[in-house]
């Protein structure tokens, strides 16, 4: 493997669900504030408990790449801009990724 193929860690991935068609708006805010390096948005079917009954919704799923140092600010910003009373923000560590990708993501978020 060459230097550019080196495998690194140090990133986290956050999953955030939002009302259908709101994901893009939330992603733009997170990107503009440099809290995330990248956001993928997928349309998903979500089922969950809310106030004693099962909800069945069409939502946007944001798959967000950032660094651990930005997680606290990311969560605070999501709480400000998200329309849900209790937005889903689940953060998982990245065990490994392409070295150049990790470097790029850190450069874009660690201001």
C-alpha positions, 0 to 999 in steps of 0.5 A, a space after each residue: 500500500 502506498 502512503 495515500 492508501 494508508 488506513 486511519 481512524 479518528 472520525 465519527 459518523 452521525 446518523 440524524 433523521 429528519 422529516 422528509 425534505 428537511 434533511 437538505 436544509 439541516 445538512 446545509 446549516 451543518 456544512 456552513 458552520 463547518 461542523 461536518 465535512 460531508 452529509 449523505 441524505 437518503 430517503 428512508 421509511 421509519 417506524 418508532 414509538 412516540 407518545 404511546 403509539 407506533 409512528 410510520 413515517 417517511 424521513 430523510 436520513 443524514 449520514 454525517 462525517 465529522 470529528 469527535 472534537 465537533 460532536 458536542 457542537 454538532 448536537 447543540 446545532 441539531 437541537 437548534 435547527 431540527 423541527 422534532 422535539 427529540 431529534 435522533 443524533 446517534 454518533 459512532 466511531 469510525 474504526 478505519 477509513 482511507 487515509 486521504 479521506 480522514 485527513 480531508 474530513 479533519 481539515 474541513 471540520 477542525 478549524 
